[in-house]
Amino acid sequence: MGGSFKRRRRVLGPREQAAYLRQACPWLDVRVAGGCLVARGNFGSVPWTRPYQGRIVYEIGRRPRTFIDDPALKRRNDGLPIPHVYAADQPCTFHPSNWSPDQPIALTVVPWLMTWLVFYEGWRVTGDWDGGGLHPPANDR
């Protein structure tokens, strides 16, 4: 019996993602309703940055979306647009090909958002985005 088979990965639904988040990120308020997961809390990543209140929203069939609610993300005084954001200044924390629904959000999206905030803080000071990556196309912003 020759041939190869592809092992199918199991999608982690909102309730399973919520269990991972509660275990790995106990500071987050994690709720699931109607098939939608929302994790809210402080995403400040290092002591020298301010705390950011944000949220991660996940529904099966969509990529997790990240939001910073307070303080609002701001442009620099020179008016440069905020790099690596989607519409409504939604942080672009990962390329869609870097995440799949079999991966726990707690181990991927949470640290990616915290890292994005470090690069955002640096950009606010210097005007340079040191986080690398691909900027989302203008029509996705």
N, C-alpha and C positions, 0 to 999 in steps of 0.2 A: 504494500500500500504506500505508494509514493505521494508526492504532492506536499503542499504546505497549506496551513490554515492560518487565518488571521484571528487572533484572540480579540474578542469584542470587549471593549472597556465598558464598565458599568457607570452610567450617569448617576451623579450624586444629586438627588433632588433637594429642594429647599429645606426639608426637615433634617436630612442627613448633613447638609452643609451647616445648618443651625447647631447641630450637636457638635461638630468639629469646632465651630466658632466659640461655643460656650466653654468647651474644654481648653482650647488654646488661647483664647482672648477673653478672659472672664470680666474684663472692664467694659466690654461692649454689651449694650442692651439689644438682644437678638429676639426678633419676633417673626413668626410665620403666619400669614393669613391669606386665604384664597390662593395658595400656590405661589405666593410672593414672599421672599425673605427680605427683611430690612434689618441691618445691623447698624446701630448708632453708637457713637461714643467719641472719645478723645483719640485722635490719630497723631498727636504730636510725637515725633520720633526720637528726638534727642534733647537733652536738657537746655541747650542754648536756643532752641526754637520755641516759639509760642505754642500753646496748645491750640489745636484746630478741632472743632466739633464737626464731625462729618458722618456720612452714612454710605453703606454699600447696599445696593439693591440687586437682587438676583431672582430671575424667573427662568424655568426650564425653557430652552430654545433661544435664549438671549444671553449675551455676554454679561457678566457682572458690571454694573455701572457704579462709579464712585462720584461722590459729591462732597464739597466742603460747604458747610452751612454757616459757620461762625468762627472767626471773622471771615467775611466774604473775601475771595481772592481779588487782588487789585493789580492794575497795571502799574508800571513804574512811572515816575514823574515825567520821563521823556516820552510817554505815550505808547511805548512798545506794547504790542498785544502779548498776552500771556502765552508762552510757548506750551506745546503739548497739552492742549485742551480741545474738547469737543464743544458743541453748542452750549450756551449758558455757562461757560467757564467750568465745564465738567472735566476734571483731570483725566488725561489719557495716560493711564498707568501701565498699559501693556499693549503690545500688538496682538490683535485677535488670534494670530497663529500660535502665540505663546501660552495660551490657556485653553484647556478643554474641560468639559463638564464632569470628567472623572477626577479632577484635581480639587482638593479642599481649598476653598477661598481663604480659610484661616492661614494656610501655609503659602499662599501665592498673592492674592489680591491685597490682603491686609499689609504685608510687608512692602509690596510694591507701592501702595498709596503712601505709606510712611516715608519711603525713599523718595517718591515724587515730591513730597513736601520739603525735604531737605534741599533738593535741587531748585525748587520754587523759591525758597528763602535765599539761596545763593544768587539766583537770577535777579531777585528784587534788589540785592545789594550791588551786583557787578554788571548786570545786563547781559551776562553770558549764561547760556543753558549748558551745564556740564553733564547732564544726564544722558546724552546721546539719544539713540532711538530714532524712529521715524515719526515725523510730525503727521498728524492726521490731515487728510486732504481738506482743502478749504470748504468743500461742500459738506463735510462731516462736522465742521466746527460749529 
